[in-house]
Amino acid sequence: MVFFILIVVLVVALYLRRVASGQLRKPLIFGWAVNGSGRRITIEKILAGKCPWCGGKMRYYNKPTEWIDHIEPSGRRRREVTERVPALECKRNPEHWVEVDPAESQEV
């Protein structure tokens, strides 16, 4: 039983490390997400509604906005993302997206 608990703790720690090192946003449950922005783990509440243009579902993540394409000597292409912004993007049409101000506070 103790071994199983240690394995679960190790998996959770590796997951959180990956989120922090990649500066990702990963959804949990009931509108909550783990945010690795600034290589720090925070929990945030996400209230993503419907797309104002087509009515599709929106997803909240760090959208790459600028990148550099590298071509290696072997011919393999590699893309290095240089800038990401928090954004709400429509799942039906990726051209429908809105940048989210991370400093904005909502009062309920």
Contacts in CASP RR format, 6 or more apart in sequence:
PFRMAT RR
TARGET T0000
AUTHOR 0000-0000-0000
METHOD contacts of the structure
MODEL  1
MVFFILIVVLVVALYLRRVASGQLRKPLIFGWAVNGSGRRITIEKILAGK
CPWCGGKMRYYNKPTEWIDHIEPSGRRRREVTERVPALECKRNPEHWVEV
DPAESQEV
16 34 0 8 1.000
16 41 0 8 1.000
18 24 0 8 1.000
19 25 0 8 1.000
19 26 0 8 1.000
19 34 0 8 1.000
19 35 0 8 1.000
19 36 0 8 1.000
19 41 0 8 1.000
20 36 0 8 1.000
20 38 0 8 1.000
20 39 0 8 1.000
20 40 0 8 1.000
20 41 0 8 1.000
21 39 0 8 1.000
22 36 0 8 1.000
23 36 0 8 1.000
23 37 0 8 1.000
23 38 0 8 1.000
23 39 0 8 1.000
23 62 0 8 1.000
23 84 0 8 1.000
24 36 0 8 1.000
24 61 0 8 1.000
24 62 0 8 1.000
25 33 0 8 1.000
25 34 0 8 1.000
25 35 0 8 1.000
25 36 0 8 1.000
25 37 0 8 1.000
25 44 0 8 1.000
25 60 0 8 1.000
25 61 0 8 1.000
25 62 0 8 1.000
25 86 0 8 1.000
26 33 0 8 1.000
26 34 0 8 1.000
27 33 0 8 1.000
27 46 0 8 1.000
27 60 0 8 1.000
28 34 0 8 1.000
28 43 0 8 1.000
31 45 0 8 1.000
31 46 0 8 1.000
31 47 0 8 1.000
32 43 0 8 1.000
32 44 0 8 1.000
32 45 0 8 1.000
32 46 0 8 1.000
33 43 0 8 1.000
33 44 0 8 1.000
33 45 0 8 1.000
33 46 0 8 1.000
33 60 0 8 1.000
34 41 0 8 1.000
34 42 0 8 1.000
34 43 0 8 1.000
35 41 0 8 1.000
35 42 0 8 1.000
35 43 0 8 1.000
35 44 0 8 1.000
36 42 0 8 1.000
37 62 0 8 1.000
37 86 0 8 1.000
37 102 0 8 1.000
46 60 0 8 1.000
47 106 0 8 1.000
48 57 0 8 1.000
48 58 0 8 1.000
48 59 0 8 1.000
48 60 0 8 1.000
48 88 0 8 1.000
49 57 0 8 1.000
49 58 0 8 1.000
50 56 0 8 1.000
50 57 0 8 1.000
50 58 0 8 1.000
51 57 0 8 1.000
51 58 0 8 1.000
51 90 0 8 1.000
51 92 0 8 1.000
51 93 0 8 1.000
51 96 0 8 1.000
52 96 0 8 1.000
53 90 0 8 1.000
53 93 0 8 1.000
53 96 0 8 1.000
54 90 0 8 1.000
54 92 0 8 1.000
54 93 0 8 1.000
54 96 0 8 1.000
55 90 0 8 1.000
55 92 0 8 1.000
56 90 0 8 1.000
56 91 0 8 1.000
56 92 0 8 1.000
57 90 0 8 1.000
57 91 0 8 1.000
57 92 0 8 1.000
58 88 0 8 1.000
58 89 0 8 1.000
58 90 0 8 1.000
58 91 0 8 1.000
59 88 0 8 1.000
59 89 0 8 1.000
59 91 0 8 1.000
60 86 0 8 1.000
60 87 0 8 1.000
60 88 0 8 1.000
60 100 0 8 1.000
61 86 0 8 1.000
61 87 0 8 1.000
61 89 0 8 1.000
62 84 0 8 1.000
62 85 0 8 1.000
62 86 0 8 1.000
62 87 0 8 1.000
63 84 0 8 1.000
63 85 0 8 1.000
63 86 0 8 1.000
63 87 0 8 1.000
63 89 0 8 1.000
63 97 0 8 1.000
63 99 0 8 1.000
64 81 0 8 1.000
64 83 0 8 1.000
64 84 0 8 1.000
65 83 0 8 1.000
65 84 0 8 1.000
65 85 0 8 1.000
66 81 0 8 1.000
66 82 0 8 1.000
66 83 0 8 1.000
67 79 0 8 1.000
67 80 0 8 1.000
67 81 0 8 1.000
67 82 0 8 1.000
67 83 0 8 1.000
68 79 0 8 1.000
68 80 0 8 1.000
68 82 0 8 1.000
69 77 0 8 1.000
69 78 0 8 1.000
69 79 0 8 1.000
69 80 0 8 1.000
70 77 0 8 1.000
70 78 0 8 1.000
70 79 0 8 1.000
70 80 0 8 1.000
71 77 0 8 1.000
71 78 0 8 1.000
72 78 0 8 1.000
85 99 0 8 1.000
85 100 0 8 1.000
86 99 0 8 1.000
86 100 0 8 1.000
86 102 0 8 1.000
87 97 0 8 1.000
87 98 0 8 1.000
87 99 0 8 1.000
87 100 0 8 1.000
88 97 0 8 1.000
88 98 0 8 1.000
88 100 0 8 1.000
89 96 0 8 1.000
89 97 0 8 1.000
90 96 0 8 1.000
90 97 0 8 1.000
END
